[in-house]
Amino acid sequence: MHYSPSVLLYSRFSDFDIGLFKAGKHFRLYDKLGSHVVEHEGTTGTYFAVWAPNADAVSVIGNFNGWNNEAHYLGARWDGSGIWEGFIPNIGQGEAYKYFIRSNSGGYFERADPYALYCEEPPRTASIVWNTWYEWQDQEWMNRRPQFNALDKPISVYEVHLASWRRDPSNPDRFLSYRELARDLVEYVTHMGFTHVEFMPVMEHPFLGSWGYQVTGYFAPTSRFGSPQDFMFLIESLHRAGIGVYLDWVPSHFPGDAHGLYNYDGSHLYEHADPRQGFHPDWSSYIFNYGRNEVRSFLISNALFWFDRYHADGLRVDAVASMLYLDYSRKEGEWVPNQYGGRENLDAVSFLKELNEVAYGNYGDIQMIAEESTSWPGVSHPTWQGGLGFGMKWMMGWMNDTLRYFAKEPIYRRYHQQELTFSTVYAFTENFMLPLSHDEVVHGKGALVSKMPGDEWQRFANLRLLYAFMYTHPGTKLLFMGGEFGQTSEWSHDYSLDWHLTQYEPHKGVENMMCDLNRLYKNEPALYDFNFAGYGFEWIDQSDSENCVLVYCRKGHHWQEYVVVVANLTPVARHDYRIGLPHNGTWSEIFNSDKHDYWGSGVVNHYPKEAEMESWQGKAQSISISLPPSGITVWKLKEHPDVSNSNYSENNIKEEKKKKAPKGLSDGK
């Protein structure tokens, strides 16, 4: 046992804390482990605690002791927890430090603190003594969050990579700070009308080219843009503007950097020892050991930390599929079956269920969102129904099918209409979010607009059509930055978005339409009331593949809120096109993606249409309209002369709900 006279025996752990930690049930470890400025015996200093059960000795090194690894030894607890701790007087906030670990296998390591609240700016790697005190002024948002963050509310997410959203125009190599983003980003997202932002991982990461997905500081927002309090100010500013904040979170793997979690105390502490279980071949990173109780406590504590200390409104959990399957991205013989001989990672499944139960149990008005690309059943179903307990799941099938369809020349689309319609076959099996994310505009895939066929006008018309289809399709929405104005170059993390493009009409038109789409989405309950229930959607006609036209209805709680959507998927305007309607009365066009303001050709329906009692597409009434080329038009009932003449009454709605009851929302929802 090593003690230093300059390190005093002091502990923040009770026996109960240790019991919870060993059992994997301590979910506020950030209050205990790490570095904390405290007063002990009348002296202010810093308490340090680190989990290193296979260490023979642990000391704290830093500027305060000249990085002398023999100056400040911590003491090992006597309870077998593997925790080393101690109090060093007269050092406080702002001190840089690491742990010097001598392994019982004979190795020596300098490690950053896994529970550090702040880190040196990369490429430096030391932890910094800090606190997360902040006088929050977003109470109005927090009180009303259930109204803005629920599954039956409009959720349109703007995905942002902070280092490349916008840079200093006078110095393109300089990042905007959290506080500068609190001005510029908040103003822009408010103008565009998105309900939420999602930040690609802000947790400290050494390599900018990982986009934040190779995390070394799980409890520290990256210092590239400022202090923890500066990041809190950004979140607070978004909240005060009525915008929710989701954080990308990576519990699936971590990098092998020398100061990070890998081989932390000379043993495979956080990861599996067997590389068939502990090494990720795709990302050359290491996989958490979800069966180890202390690791589960670390990860679940980290999830709750961002809700507790940073007022996050949700976590988008990265690479869930890689966690669920033992053979993910592995060849035969390169993976270890579970105890039943199967490919399911039972420890990861158990961990994800507990994660979601604890998250929703403590914060019932947040969202847990799974990036999961397989057909694993019940990802967004409650755990008590056998699901994983997420609130939402990315709809990767919709994204792949839709982009594949839109990449086709219009002349061939008549043969592939089922690629667009197939998503509604399974759209209500999960609580789906429709993603057009960063993954679709990197690694040679090009920008979204570059995937579209035709000349410049057709490409931009198709892009507007894609977005309008996305916003009228069941499910919540996510769009990666730059897509909202038709960025033409593939995204690069090293450069700002091409903001100069917005001065040109095609790009300004897309941006104008996205503002109006977000407004339409928020103002029309039919587009969000029943995002995840089959009775919120009805095909009116999906059979006109010859003309590549789709007609469908989105339904709210009341039939007066219904909207009818007509998509013309070829660049040919169609006049006098008849569509069936769910009610008689006067119908008006409330959105058209071909408006001149959007750089469209202006094939719009200026005047309301009175429904004619002519049966069409299975409906008793219909109207004849003009369809814009490569465009979507949305119609809503403005006047209804006689409710009794409607062929769809409130009683019909109630009966349909009984037939198409939803599978169940997530825990806490």
N, C-alpha and C positions, 0 to 999 in steps of 0.2 A: 504493500500500500504506500502510495506516495502522497505526502502532504507538503505544502509550502507554507512557511510562516506568514507569507503575504496573501494567502488564500484562507479565508475563514470558513468554518463549517456552518452551513446555512442551507435550508431546504424549503422549497415551495410545495413539496409533495406530501400529502397525507397517506396513511396506509390505504385509505379508500381509493385515492388516485392511483396508487401502484396496482391495486387489485383490478381496477378498471383497465389500466394500461396492459397488464398481462393478459386480460381476457379479451382484448381487442374492442373494448366498449368505452374508451375514453375519447370523447369527440371534441374536447377543447384543449388539446395538448399544447396549443400555441400560448396558453396562459401559463404553462409550466416549463416546457422545454424551450431552449433558445437562450437569448440574453435579455435581461430585464433590469432596468435601473430601479433600485430599491434603497431604503434606508435600513441599516442593520446596526443595532447597538449604538445609535446616535450618529452613524457615519453613512454618508451617501456613497454608493458604489454600484457595481453591476453583478448580478447573480447569473451564472452560466450553468446550463445543464444540457447534456448531450447523451444520446443513447448509443453506446458502443460496447456491447457485451463481450466482444472478443478482444478488447484492448487490454494490454498489460499496464499501460499508463496513458493518461490524457492530460495535456496542459494547454493553457490559453496563450497564444502568441499574438503580438500586435505592436504597433508603434509605441505603446505605453511601456513596453519592456524590451524594446529593441529587437523584437522577434526572437527572443531568447526562449528556447523550448524547455528550459529547466527553471524558469523564474516563477511560474504560476501553475503548479500542478493542481488538478481537481481531485476530489476524493470519490472513490467508488462507493455506492450505496451498499448496505449490508443485506439487502433483501432479495438479491438475485435478479433484480430488474435490469441490470446492465447499464444503469444510468450513472453518469459521473457528474458531479456538481460542486459548486463552491462560490463564494462571494469574494470579489476583489474590490477593496476600498478605493475610493477617489478616482474612479474612471466612470465616465458617463456617456451620454448620447453623443454620437459622432465618431466614437472610437472604432477604428478598423481592427478586425481580429480574424483569426482562424483557430482551429483546434489542431494541435500536434498530437498525433496518435501513434503510440508504439504498440503494434499488434502482438498478441501472444504467440504468433507464428514467426515473429522476428522482424517484420517489416516496419517502415516508418512512413507516415503520411501526413501531409498538411491538407486539411479539409475545411471547406466552408461549412457554416452552420446550416443544417437542413431546415431549421426553424427561424432563420434570420428574417427580420422584417424589412431589411434594406441591404443592398449590396453595392459594392463599388461599380462604377460604370465600366463595362467591358472595354478593352480586354483585361482589365484588372479583375481579380477574382475574390477579394476578401469580403467578408461580411462586415456590416456596420451596426453598432449598437444603436437602436432606434426605438421609438414607440409609435403607436397608431392613434394617439389622442387627436380628436378633431371635433370642433364644435359644428355639428351638422345643422344645415338649414334647409333640409328637404323633407320636413315632417309632413307637409301637405301631400307630397307624392307618396310617401310611405303609408300614410293613412288611407289614401285612395288607390293604392297599388292593386288591390283585388279587382277594382273596376277596369284597370288598364291591362292587366297581365293574365286574365282568365282565359280559358279555352274557348269561351263563347264571345270573345271580343276580337276586334280587328288587330292582328299582329303582322306588321310588315317590317322586316328587319333589314337594316343597312349594314353589311359586313365590312369592317374597316381594318386595314393594316396601318397602324399608327405611323410607322416609319416612312410610309410611301403614299399616304393619302394626299398630303400636301407638304412641300418643303418650303423653306425660306426662299422667296423669289429672288432675293438679292444674293443668296448663297445656297445654291441647290444641294450642297453637301450637308447643310445644317438641318437637323430635325426641328420641327415645331415642338415646343414644350407642351406639357399637359395643360398649362394655363393658357397658352396661345390657342391650343385646340379647343379649350373651353369657350373661347370666343368664336373662332372660325368654324369649327366643326358643328357646334351647337346651332349657330346661325344657319348653316347650310342644311342640316338635317331638318330643322324646323321649317325652313322654306320648302324643302322637298316633300315634307309631309309624312316621312316614315315614323312609325310608332316606337321603334326600338333601334338601337345599334347593337351590333355584336362585334366585340374586339377580338381579333385573332390574338393568340396568347400574349398577355402582358406580363406574365410571370417571368422572372429574370432568366435569360438564356444567353450563353456566351457567343453564339454564332448567329448573326443577323439573317444569314441565308437559310436558317432553319425556319424562318417566319414565326419563331416563338414556340415551335413544337418540340424542341429539345431543351427541356427545362432543367435548370440546376437550382433555382431559388423559388420553391413552390409558394412561399409565404411573402415574397417580395415583388412588388411591381417593378418592372425594369427601370433602372436609374438613367437610362438614355434620355428620358424626357422630363426628369425631375424627381422630386421626393415622393414618398407615399402620400403625404398630405396634398401635394399637387395633383396626384391622381384622384384623390378623394374630391378635390375641388372640381375636376372634370366631371366626375360622376354626379356630384351635387348639381352642377350647372345643367347637365342633361335632364336630371330629374325636375329641376325648377322650370325647365322648358316643356315638361310633360312628356319626356322621352325616356323609355326604359333602357336598361343596360344589361346585356348578356355578355358573359365572359367565356371565351374558348378555354377549355380545361383538359389537361392531358394526363389521365391516370393510367394510360396504357403502356407507356415506356419512358425511359429517360436515357440521356447520353452517358458516355463513358469518360467524360472530362475528368482530369486528375483531381479537381477540387470538389467534384460532385458526389452523388450518392453511390456510384459504382464501387464495389469492394470497399465499403466505407471504413470499416475498422480492420481491414485485412481479411475479412470474410465476406461471403455473399449475404449481406445483411438485408438489403431491400429487394434483391433480385434472387431468382432461382440459381442454384449452383450448376445444375445441368443445363448446358447451352441449348439443348433441345426444348427446354422450357423457359430459359432465362434470357436468350439472345434473340433479337428480332432481325431476321435477315434483310427485310426491306429497308430498314432505316439504320442498320448497324448500331442498334441501341439495345437497352436491357429492359426486361419485362418484370414488373413488380410481382412479388410472391404474395398473391392474394390470400393464400392459406395461412400466412403468418399474422398472428393477432396484432402485433405491434405495427406492422405495415398497414393493416386495415385501419387502425386508429390514426396513423399518420395521414392517410388519404382522406378519410371521412372528416377528420379535423380540418384538413385543408379546404375541403368543399365548404364546410360551414363557416370557416374563417372569412371567405369572400362575401358571404351573406351578412355575417356579424359585423365585421370591421369596415367593409367597403360598400355596404348597402347594395350589392349586386342583386339584380332581379331574376337571374337565371344563369345556369351553366350549360353550355353546349359541350357535351362530353365527346371527345375526339376518339375515333378509331375503335368504336365499341365492338365491331365485328372481329378485330384482331384479338380482343380479349375473350370473346365467347368460344372461339374454336382453337383447340390445341394444334391443329394442322394448318392453321392460317398461313398461307404463303410458304408452306413446307412440302417437300417431296416425301414419298413413302420412305419410312425408316428414319426420318429426321424429326419425329415428334413422338411424345410419350402418351399413350392412351390413358384415359381416366380409369378409375377402379373397376368400371363396368366394361372396359374395352372400347368405349366410345370416344368421339372426337370433341365432345363438349368439355369446356373448362369449368368444372363444377365449382371450384373455388372462386373463379371470376363471376359466375352466375350468382353465387351466394353473396359476394361482395357488392355487386350492382344492386341487388334487391335491398340489401341493408342500407347502402348509400342512399337510395331513393326514399326508403322508409324514414330514415333519420332526417334527410333534408326536408321532406314535406312535413314530417312530424314537428320540426322546429320552426319552419318557415312555410306555412301553408299557402302563401300567395306568390311563391316563386315558380319558376319553370325549370325542369331538368329535361334537356333535349339530347337525344341520342343521334350521333352520326353512325348509322348502322346500315350496311349495304346489302344484307342478305335477307332471306325469308324467315329468319328466326321469329317464331310466333309470340305475339303478345308483348312486344317491346314496350309499348305505351299503355299496356293494361295494368291495373293494380296488382300488387303482389298477392293480395288475398284471392285474386282470380287466377293465379298462376303466372302472371306477367312479370316483367322486370321492373315495372313501377315508374317508368319515365313518363313525363307529361306529353312529350311529342317525339316523333322520329322523322328524320329526313327521308323524303320520298325519292330515293335514288332512281327507282324504276321510271317514275314520271320524267325525271330529268333526262335520263339516257334516251328514252323513247322519243321525247319531244324534240330534243336537239338533233337526233338522227332524222326525224321527219323533216324538220325545218331546213336541214342541210340539202335536202333533195330538190332538184329542179321541179318547179310547179307542174310541168307536163307529166311527171311520173307520180305525183302525189295521190292521184286517184286510186293507185294500186296499194297504197300504204295507209289509208285512212284509219285502219284499226290500230296503228301505232299511237294515234292521238286518243282514241276512244278507249283503249284497253285499260288505262289507268283507273277509270271509274268502276271497273269490275272489282278492284280490291281497295279502292280509295277509302273505304270506311272500315277496313279491318284494323287500322291503326289511327292514331291522331297524327296525321302527316303534316310536315312542313315542306313546302316546295322550294328546293334550293337551286339557285343559279350562283354558285359559290366561286371562290378563288380557284378551286381545283379545275374549273372548266376553262380557265384563261391562262394556263401556264404550261410549261413543258412541251412547247410546240403546238399546242391546241389553238393558239390564236385568240383574238378577241371574239366576243359573241357576234358582233356584226360581221366579222370576217367569215363566219361559218355560213352566212346566208348566201343564197345564189342570186345571180342576176346582176344588173347594173347598179349604180349607186342608189338610185331611187328605190329599186326593188329590195336591195339589201336593208335599207333603213325602214321601208314599209314592213318587211318581214320581221325586223327586230321589234317594231312597235306592236305588230300582231302577236309575236311571242309573249311580250310582257302583258298585253291585254288578255291573252288566253290564260296566262299564269294567274292573273288577279281575279279572273272570273271562274277559275277552276276551284273545286273544294280544297281546303287546306290553307294554313298560314303561309307567309311568303318570306323569302330571303334572297337578296340581290347583292352581289359583290360590288364594291365601289368602282366607279368608272363605267359600269354598265348602264347607269341611269342617264348618261349623256352619250353613249355609243362610242366609248374609247375604241380606237382602231388598232392600237398596237397591243401586243401581248403584255400582260402585267409583269413588271419587274419590281422586286422589293428594293432595288437600289435607286429608284427614281420616283419623283412625284408623278401623279396622274397627269395626263395631257390636258390641263385645264384650258389651254388656249383654244382647244377645239370648240368650246361652247360659244365662241363668237360666230361660228358658221351655222347656217340655217339647218342642215340635216341634224346636227348634234343638239342645237338649241331646241329643235322640234321634239326630239326624243326626251330631253329634259323637261320641256313644257308638258308633254304627255304624262310623264311619270308623276309630276306634281298633281295633275288632274286624276290620274289613276289612284294615287294614294287618297285623294280627297273622296273619290267615288267609293273606294273600299270602306273608308271610315263612315261615310254618310249613308250607305245602303246596308241595312241589317241583313238583307237576304244574302249578302256576300260573306257573312261571318257567323250569323246566329247558329247555324248547324254545319259548321265546317267539317265535323267528324261524324255526322249522322246521315244515313242514306235518304231520309225524308227531306233533306235540305237541297237535293239535286234531282232533276228529272230530265232525261233526254226527250226532246220533242221530235227531233229527227237527226239520226246519225247515218242514214242510208244513202244520202245524195253524194256518193263518192265520185260520180261522173263530173259534177261541178265543184267538188271539194268544199262542200258547205256543211257546217254543223250548226244545229239549233238546240239550245238547252235552256232550262229554267233553273234559277237559283231562288230558294224559298226562305223567307223569314218566318217569324212567329205568326204574322198576319198576312192574309192573301194580298192585302193592299200593298205590301212591301215587295212582292215578287218582282224579279227582273227576268227578262228574256234576252238571251245572248245569241247573236248570229255571227258566225265566223266564216269569212270567205277566204279560203286558203290559196287562191290563185290571183295573179295580178290582172284579172279581168273584172271590170265593174259589171254588176248584174242588176238590171232594173226590172221593176214589176215582179220581184221575187216574192212568192207568197209563203208566209209562215203561220203555223197554228199558234193560238194563244190560250192560256189557261182561263181567261175571263173575257167577257165582253166589256165594252166601254171605250174610252179614249186613251190611246197609248202614245207616249212621246219618247223620242230618242234622247237619252240622257248622257250618252258617251259615244264617240265615234273616233277611231284611231286614225282616220284619214283626213282630219281637219287641216285646213291650211296652217293653223297655228302650230301643227306638229310636223310641217313639211309634207303634208299629204296632198292629194289631188283635189280634195274638197267635195268628194261624193258623199254628201250628208243628206239627212232627211230633215229639212228645216221645219216642217209643220207636223203637228199631231195627226194621228191616224185614228179614225173611228173603226173599231172592229166590225167586220161584216159577218153575218150569220151564215158563213160558208164553211162547211166542215173541211178541215185540212190537217194532215199529219196527226190524225186521231183526236183533234180538238174541234169543238162545235163552232168556234169562231176563228177568224183569221184576218190578217191584213197583208197588203202588198207593199213592199218597201224596195228601196235601192240598197244594194250591197256594195260597199267600197272595195276597190281592188286591194288584195292582200290586207284586209282590214277586219276589224270587229266593230259591231254596232250593238249597243245595249238599250233595251226598251223597258219602260216602266208605265204601269197603269196610272193615269193622272185623274181620270174621272170615271166613276162607275154608276150608270144610271139606275140600275135595279139589281140589288144583291141577289134577289131570288132567281134571276136569270143566269147567274153564274153557274158553271158546271163544276165548280170546286168550292165548297163551303167550309166553314170552320169545323163542322162535324167530319168532313172528309179528311181534314188535316189531323184531327185527333185519331181517327181510325188508322191513317197511314203511319202515324207515330207508333201506334201499338204494334204494327206489323214490322217496322224497321227500327226497333229499339236499339240504341247504340250498345256497343260491346262493353262500355264502362269507361269512365275517365280515370285518370291517374289518382293515386293516393293523395289525399288532401285536396282533391279538385272536385 
